C-alpha cells in the first residue's frame, strides 16, 4: 500500500538517488530509475525503503541459494521478476506480503525486478530481496546510461492492448513500460536507463488543458510531491531522448486558456522547450540530446520541434539532433502506439545510435 503520512514523517530521507544509497546500510541492489530512499526502523535497525512513482524503475541483485523473497509496500503497481534466463514472473499489487520464489537450483543467480505499470497519484515502495543464504550482492552499474523524457508514448500507455477502446483499469492492465521503446533501446546497448515520463503532460500545456504540473515542472523531483528533489551525481547519461508535445497540441485551445491563439501556444511551446533543454544542459554538460516526435497533427509537432532544435543550435548548442517517426498503427489503448509501433521506434533509435557510436564516449 502507499506509505502512510506517519511513516514518511518518521523516516529520515537520507539520499534521493538512482544508484547511491544510505551510508548506514549497504543494500545488495543496483537500482535504475528515480527512487527516494528512506530508512524505516525495524528491530532498532534501519531498513532501506525504496519509494518510487516514475515509470520503468528496476532493481537488480545477485544471490546464491534455492529461494528468494521480495518485500513490498505497494497495492498499486505491476512488476515483472526475472531470475536468470527464465520467463518473467508477473507480480500484481503485492501489498505488504512477502513474495517468495522457491525451488531454485542451489547455485548463483541473478534477479531483476522491473516496474511495468504507471503510478501517477500513488507511490510504491520496495524493501529489497532476501536470499535464503546470506545477503546478495549488487550487480555492477553499466558503463552506458541513457535517459528518456516524455509522455504516454514513452511510458508505453496501453501498449499491449488488442483494442483501442479501453477502460481506466484496462489501461493500467495493458501498460507495460518494459516493452516500450525506451527500455528496449537501452537493453539493445546494455545501458542503464531512466524513464522520466508522465502520461498527459506536455511542455507548457497538459492534455485538454487539465490542471497540474507540466513535465518540465515535474522533472526536478524523485516523487510527484513537489518537494522530494532528485539528485544523483553518478547519473550522467551520454544520451537523452526527449519526446514531448503531443499533449500540448492534441486538443483545441479552450476559452479559459492563457493562449489567445494557436500561434501563441506554438510560440510558448517552443520557448518552454528551449528553456527545458538548456536546464537539462546545466545538469548534464556532456549529454547528447535527441529531440524526437511523430508526424501527428499534419506535421505541426514535427515542425515545432525542428524550430526548437534550430533555435538551440543558433544559441550555440552543438550536441543535439532530431529524429522523426511516422507510419504507426496506433493500435494501443486510446490510439496510442502498439507493441509493433514501439518496436518500430526502437529500431529507428537503435539505428541512429549505432550509426553514431561516439555518442557513448562522452561522459
C-alpha positions as CSV (number, residue, x, y, z in Angstrom):
1,X,0.0,0.0,0.0
2,X,1.0,3.6,-0.2
3,X,3.3,4.6,2.7
4,X,1.3,6.5,5.3
5,X,2.0,10.1,6.2
6,X,3.0,9.0,9.7
7,X,5.6,6.5,8.3
8,X,7.1,9.0,5.9
9,X,7.2,11.7,8.6
10,X,9.0,9.2,10.9
11,X,11.6,8.3,8.2
12,X,14.7,10.3,7.5
13,X,15.3,10.8,3.8
14,X,19.0,10.1,3.6
15,X,19.6,10.1,-0.2
16,X,17.3,10.6,-3.2
17,X,19.2,8.8,-5.9
18,X,19.1,6.1,-8.5
19,X,22.3,4.3,-7.7
20,X,23.8,5.6,-4.4
21,X,22.3,4.7,-1.1
22,X,22.4,5.2,2.7
23,X,25.9,5.2,4.2
24,X,24.4,3.3,7.2
25,X,23.3,0.4,5.1
26,X,24.9,-1.2,2.0
27,X,22.0,-2.7,0.2
28,X,22.7,-5.5,-2.3
29,X,20.9,-3.7,-5.1
30,X,21.6,-1.9,-8.3
31,X,18.8,0.5,-8.9
32,X,17.7,2.0,-12.2
33,X,15.3,4.9,-12.3
34,X,14.4,7.6,-9.8
35,X,13.9,6.2,-6.3
36,X,13.6,8.1,-3.0
37,X,15.4,6.2,-0.2
38,X,14.0,6.3,3.3
39,X,15.1,4.5,6.4
40,X,12.4,2.6,8.2
41,X,13.4,1.3,11.6
42,X,12.8,-2.4,12.1
43,X,14.0,-4.0,15.4
44,X,16.1,-0.9,16.1
45,X,17.9,-1.3,12.8
46,X,17.4,0.9,9.8
47,X,15.9,-0.9,6.8
48,X,16.0,0.8,3.4
49,X,12.7,1.6,1.9
50,X,12.8,2.5,-1.8
51,X,9.8,4.6,-2.8
52,X,9.1,5.4,-6.4
53,X,6.5,6.9,-8.8
54,X,8.3,7.4,-12.1
55,X,7.8,4.5,-14.5
56,X,10.4,2.0,-15.6
57,X,12.2,1.7,-12.2
58,X,14.2,-1.5,-11.8
59,X,16.1,-3.4,-9.1
60,X,18.9,-5.9,-9.7
61,X,20.8,-8.3,-7.4
62,X,23.0,-11.4,-7.4
63,X,22.5,-14.2,-4.9
64,X,23.1,-17.9,-4.2
65,X,20.6,-20.4,-3.0
66,X,17.3,-22.2,-3.6
67,X,14.9,-19.3,-2.8
68,X,14.4,-15.6,-2.8
69,X,11.9,-13.3,-1.0
70,X,10.8,-9.9,-2.2
71,X,9.2,-7.4,0.2
72,X,6.9,-4.6,-0.9
73,X,4.6,-1.9,0.4
74,X,2.6,-1.4,-2.8
75,X,-1.0,-2.0,-3.6
76,X,-0.9,-0.1,-6.9
77,X,1.7,-1.4,-9.3
78,X,2.6,-4.3,-11.5
79,X,6.1,-5.8,-11.8
80,X,8.0,-8.4,-13.8
81,X,10.6,-10.5,-11.9
82,X,13.3,-12.1,-13.9
83,X,15.5,-14.8,-12.4
84,X,18.4,-15.9,-14.6
85,X,17.1,-16.6,-18.1
86,X,13.7,-17.8,-17.0
87,X,10.5,-16.3,-18.3
88,X,9.4,-13.4,-16.2
89,X,7.1,-13.9,-13.2
90,X,4.2,-11.3,-13.0
91,X,3.7,-9.6,-9.6
92,X,0.5,-7.6,-9.4
93,X,-0.4,-5.2,-6.5
94,X,1.7,-7.2,-4.0
95,X,0.7,-5.2,-0.9
96,X,2.9,-5.8,2.1
97,X,3.0,-9.6,2.0
98,X,6.4,-11.2,1.0
99,X,6.5,-12.6,-2.5
100,X,8.5,-15.9,-2.4
101,X,10.3,-17.9,-5.1
102,X,11.2,-21.4,-4.1
103,X,12.7,-24.5,-5.7
104,X,15.5,-22.7,-7.4
105,X,18.8,-24.7,-8.1
106,X,21.2,-24.2,-5.2
107,X,23.7,-22.1,-7.2
108,X,24.4,-18.5,-8.1
109,X,21.5,-16.5,-9.6
110,X,20.7,-13.0,-10.9
111,X,17.4,-11.3,-10.2
112,X,15.9,-8.3,-11.8
113,X,12.6,-6.6,-10.8
114,X,11.0,-4.2,-13.2
115,X,8.1,-1.9,-12.6
116,X,5.8,-2.1,-15.7
117,X,2.8,0.0,-14.6
118,X,2.3,3.7,-14.4
119,X,1.5,5.1,-10.9
120,X,0.6,8.8,-11.2
121,X,-1.1,9.5,-7.9
122,X,0.2,6.6,-5.8
123,X,3.6,5.8,-4.5
124,X,5.0,2.3,-4.4
125,X,7.8,1.0,-2.1
126,X,10.2,-1.9,-2.3
127,X,12.3,-3.2,0.7
128,X,14.6,-5.4,-1.4
129,X,15.5,-9.0,-2.0
130,X,16.1,-11.6,0.8
131,X,18.0,-14.7,-0.4
132,X,17.8,-18.0,1.5
133,X,21.5,-17.9,2.3
134,X,23.1,-14.7,3.4
135,X,22.9,-11.4,1.6
136,X,23.1,-10.9,-2.2
137,X,25.5,-8.6,-4.0
138,X,24.6,-5.7,-6.2
139,X,25.1,-6.1,-9.9
140,X,27.6,-3.5,-11.3
141,X,26.3,-0.3,-12.8
142,X,26.6,-0.3,-16.6
143,X,29.1,2.0,-18.3
144,X,26.4,3.3,-20.7
145,X,23.5,5.5,-19.5
146,X,20.5,6.7,-21.5
147,X,17.5,8.8,-20.4
148,X,14.1,9.0,-21.9
149,X,11.9,12.0,-21.2
150,X,8.3,12.1,-22.4
151,X,4.6,11.5,-22.1
152,X,2.3,8.5,-22.5
153,X,4.2,7.4,-25.7
154,X,7.4,7.0,-23.6
155,X,5.5,5.3,-20.7
156,X,4.1,2.6,-23.0
157,X,0.5,3.6,-22.2
158,X,-1.8,0.7,-23.1
159,X,0.8,-0.8,-25.5
160,X,-0.1,-4.4,-25.0
161,X,-3.8,-3.8,-25.6
162,X,-5.5,-5.6,-28.6
163,X,-8.1,-2.8,-28.9
164,X,-8.1,1.0,-29.0
165,X,-11.1,1.2,-26.7
166,X,-10.1,0.7,-23.0
167,X,-11.4,1.4,-19.6
168,X,-9.1,3.0,-17.0
169,X,-8.5,-0.4,-15.4
170,X,-7.7,-1.9,-18.8
171,X,-5.2,0.9,-19.5
172,X,-3.5,0.0,-16.2
173,X,-3.6,-3.7,-17.1
174,X,-2.2,-3.3,-20.6
175,X,0.6,-0.7,-19.9
176,X,4.0,-2.4,-19.9
177,X,6.8,0.1,-19.8
178,X,9.4,-2.7,-20.2
179,X,8.0,-3.2,-23.7
180,X,8.1,0.5,-24.6
181,X,10.8,1.8,-27.0
182,X,13.0,3.3,-24.2
183,X,13.8,0.1,-22.2
184,X,14.1,-1.9,-25.4
185,X,16.6,0.6,-26.9
186,X,18.6,0.6,-23.6
187,X,18.7,-3.2,-23.5
188,X,20.0,-3.3,-27.1
189,X,23.1,-1.4,-25.9
190,X,23.4,-2.9,-22.4
191,X,22.7,0.6,-20.9
192,X,21.2,1.7,-17.6
193,X,18.2,3.9,-18.2
194,X,15.7,6.2,-16.7
195,X,12.1,6.6,-18.0
196,X,11.1,10.1,-16.8
197,X,7.7,10.3,-18.4
198,X,4.1,11.0,-17.3
199,X,1.0,10.4,-19.4
200,X,-0.9,13.5,-20.3
201,X,1.8,16.0,-19.6
202,X,3.3,18.5,-22.0
203,X,5.9,21.2,-22.3
204,X,3.6,24.1,-21.4
205,X,0.1,22.6,-21.7
206,X,-1.2,19.3,-20.5
207,X,-3.8,17.2,-22.3
208,X,-7.0,19.1,-22.8
209,X,-5.6,21.9,-20.6
210,X,-6.1,19.9,-17.4
211,X,-4.6,21.5,-14.3
212,X,-1.4,20.1,-13.0
213,X,2.4,20.4,-13.3
214,X,3.8,20.1,-16.8
215,X,6.6,17.6,-17.4
216,X,9.4,20.2,-17.0
217,X,7.8,21.2,-13.7
218,X,7.7,17.6,-12.5
219,X,11.2,16.8,-13.7
220,X,13.3,18.0,-10.7
221,X,11.6,15.6,-8.3
222,X,12.1,12.0,-7.3
223,X,8.4,11.8,-6.3
224,X,5.4,13.7,-7.5
225,X,5.0,15.5,-4.2
226,X,6.7,18.8,-5.3
227,X,9.3,18.5,-2.5
228,X,11.4,15.3,-2.8
229,X,14.1,16.6,-5.1
230,X,16.1,14.2,-7.2
231,X,19.9,14.3,-7.2
232,X,22.5,11.8,-8.2
233,X,26.0,12.9,-9.3
234,X,26.5,9.4,-10.7
235,X,23.7,9.8,-13.2
236,X,25.2,11.5,-16.2
237,X,23.6,9.9,-19.3
238,X,25.5,10.0,-22.5
239,X,22.2,10.3,-24.4
240,X,18.9,12.0,-23.5
241,X,15.9,11.3,-25.8
242,X,13.1,13.8,-25.4
243,X,9.6,13.2,-26.9
244,X,7.2,16.0,-25.7
245,X,4.5,18.0,-27.4
246,X,1.6,15.6,-28.2
247,X,-0.4,16.8,-25.2
248,X,0.4,20.5,-26.0
249,X,-1.2,20.2,-29.4
250,X,-3.7,17.3,-29.3
251,X,-6.8,19.2,-28.2
252,X,-8.1,22.7,-29.2
253,X,-7.4,25.7,-27.1
254,X,-10.2,26.4,-24.5
255,X,-11.8,29.8,-23.8
256,X,-10.1,29.9,-20.3
257,X,-6.6,29.1,-21.6
258,X,-3.8,31.7,-21.4
259,X,-3.1,31.5,-25.1
260,X,-5.1,33.8,-27.3
261,X,-4.4,31.8,-30.4
262,X,-2.9,28.6,-31.7
263,X,0.1,30.6,-32.9
264,X,0.6,31.9,-29.3
265,X,0.6,28.3,-28.0
266,X,3.2,27.3,-30.6
267,X,5.4,30.2,-29.6
268,X,5.1,29.4,-25.9
269,X,5.8,25.7,-26.6
270,X,9.0,26.5,-28.5
271,X,10.1,28.9,-25.7
272,X,9.4,26.4,-23.0
273,X,11.1,23.6,-24.8
274,X,14.2,25.6,-25.4
275,X,14.3,26.6,-21.8
276,X,13.9,23.0,-20.7
277,X,16.8,21.7,-22.8
278,X,19.0,24.5,-21.6
279,X,18.1,23.5,-18.0
280,X,19.0,19.9,-18.8
281,X,22.3,21.0,-20.3
282,X,23.2,22.6,-16.9
283,X,22.5,19.2,-15.3
284,X,24.3,17.1,-17.9
285,X,27.0,19.1,-19.6
286,X,28.2,16.2,-21.8
287,X,25.0,14.6,-22.8
288,X,23.8,14.4,-26.4
289,X,20.1,15.4,-26.9
290,X,17.9,13.7,-29.4
291,X,14.6,15.5,-29.9
292,X,12.0,13.1,-31.2
293,X,8.5,13.4,-32.4
294,X,5.8,11.9,-34.6
295,X,4.3,13.5,-37.7
296,X,0.9,13.9,-36.0
297,X,-1.4,16.9,-36.3
298,X,-0.4,17.4,-40.0
299,X,3.2,17.8,-39.1
300,X,2.6,20.6,-36.6
301,X,4.5,18.8,-33.8
302,X,7.4,17.9,-36.1
303,X,7.7,21.4,-37.4
304,X,7.8,23.0,-34.0
305,X,10.4,20.5,-32.8
306,X,12.6,21.4,-35.8
307,X,12.3,25.1,-34.9
308,X,13.2,24.3,-31.2
309,X,16.4,22.5,-32.5
310,X,17.2,25.3,-34.8
311,X,16.9,27.9,-32.0
312,X,19.1,25.9,-29.7
313,X,21.7,25.4,-32.4
314,X,21.7,29.1,-33.2
315,X,22.3,29.7,-29.4
316,X,25.4,27.5,-29.6
317,X,24.1,24.0,-28.8
318,X,26.2,21.5,-30.8
319,X,25.3,18.2,-29.2
320,X,21.8,17.9,-30.4
321,X,19.8,16.3,-33.3
322,X,16.2,15.5,-34.2
323,X,14.6,12.2,-35.1
324,X,11.0,11.8,-36.5
325,X,8.9,8.8,-36.9
326,X,5.7,8.0,-38.9
327,X,3.6,5.1,-40.2
328,X,2.5,3.9,-36.8
329,X,-0.7,1.9,-36.5
330,X,-1.6,3.4,-33.0
331,X,-3.3,0.2,-32.1
332,X,-2.9,0.6,-28.3
333,X,-5.4,2.0,-25.8
334,X,-6.9,5.3,-26.9
335,X,-4.9,5.3,-30.2
336,X,-1.5,5.0,-28.5
337,X,1.4,3.2,-30.0
338,X,1.1,-0.6,-30.1
339,X,3.8,-3.1,-29.4
340,X,4.6,-3.1,-33.1
341,X,4.8,0.7,-33.0
342,X,7.2,0.6,-30.1
343,X,9.3,-1.9,-31.9
344,X,9.4,0.4,-34.9
345,X,10.5,3.4,-32.8
346,X,13.1,1.2,-31.1
347,X,14.5,0.1,-34.5
348,X,14.7,3.8,-35.5
349,X,16.5,4.8,-32.3
350,X,18.9,1.9,-32.3
351,X,19.7,2.6,-36.0
352,X,20.6,6.2,-35.2
353,X,22.7,5.4,-32.2
354,X,24.5,2.5,-33.9
355,X,25.4,5.0,-36.7
356,X,26.8,7.4,-34.1
357,X,28.9,5.2,-31.7
358,X,30.8,8.2,-30.5
359,X,27.7,9.3,-28.5
360,X,28.6,6.7,-25.8
361,X,32.1,8.2,-25.3
362,X,31.0,11.5,-23.9
363,X,30.7,11.4,-20.2
